[in-house]
Amino acid sequence: NQYCSSAGIEHEFSSRYRHDQNGVVENKMQPLGISFRCMMIQGCAPACDIPDALRYACVVLNPSPTKANNGWTPQEKRSGQKLPINTKLLQGPLFCLVFAHIYKEERSKDKATPRGIASVYLGYDAVNNTYLVKEWV
């Protein structure tokens, strides 16, 4: 209690195991689970792709506006201004067929060498600003 008051943190007391008192965190769990399950079912994905679907659901849900931030996203609240929507998040459904481009430097000199590899779209990596794919087997 002393640490909280010295750091300017207001301690809110709640009873044990009351889901309605956990605020934004508990409210985000249901949309995360629903979107994750929908992606798995819609994409006919095997169980080994569960981590990819969970990660992508988090990537899509985390930059969403919340009531706790007065309708702003966490990034907008941090920067103090409205930010443009990242259109890379809206590129396509998870687990769809995509073709990963093979750069000219990585291909052999033969003209018959493929320029792309059939892959499965696994979402967008917000940290490295790249698309995630795995080779179609």
Secondary structure in CASP SS format (residue, H / E / C, confidence):
PFRMAT SS
TARGET T0000
AUTHOR 0000-0000-0000
METHOD secondary structure of the structure
MODEL  1
N C 1.00
Q H 1.00
Y H 1.00
C H 1.00
S H 1.00
S H 1.00
A C 1.00
G C 1.00
I C 1.00
E C 1.00
H C 1.00
E C 1.00
F C 1.00
S C 1.00
S C 1.00
R C 1.00
Y C 1.00
R C 1.00
H H 1.00
D H 1.00
Q H 1.00
N C 1.00
G H 1.00
V H 1.00
V H 1.00
E H 1.00
N H 1.00
K H 1.00
M H 1.00
Q H 1.00
P H 1.00
L H 1.00
G H 1.00
I H 1.00
S H 1.00
F H 1.00
R H 1.00
C H 1.00
M H 1.00
M H 1.00
I H 1.00
Q H 1.00
G C 1.00
C C 1.00
A C 1.00
P C 1.00
A H 1.00
C H 1.00
D H 1.00
I H 1.00
P H 1.00
D H 1.00
A H 1.00
L H 1.00
R H 1.00
Y H 1.00
A H 1.00
C H 1.00
V H 1.00
V H 1.00
L H 1.00
N C 1.00
P C 1.00
S C 1.00
P C 1.00
T E 1.00
K H 1.00
A H 1.00
N H 1.00
N C 1.00
G C 1.00
W E 1.00
T C 1.00
P H 1.00
Q H 1.00
E H 1.00
K H 1.00
R H 1.00
S H 1.00
G C 1.00
Q C 1.00
K C 1.00
L C 1.00
P C 1.00
I C 1.00
N C 1.00
T H 1.00
K H 1.00
L H 1.00
L H 1.00
Q C 1.00
G C 1.00
P C 1.00
L C 1.00
F C 1.00
C C 1.00
L E 1.00
V E 1.00
F E 1.00
A E 1.00
H E 1.00
I C 1.00
Y C 1.00
K H 1.00
E H 1.00
E H 1.00
R C 1.00
S C 1.00
K C 1.00
D C 1.00
K C 1.00
A C 1.00
T C 1.00
P C 1.00
R C 1.00
G E 1.00
I E 1.00
A E 1.00
S E 1.00
V E 1.00
Y E 1.00
L E 1.00
G E 1.00
Y E 1.00
D E 1.00
A C 1.00
V C 1.00
N C 1.00
N C 1.00
T E 1.00
Y E 1.00
L E 1.00
V E 1.00
K E 1.00
E E 1.00
W C 1.00
V C 1.00
END
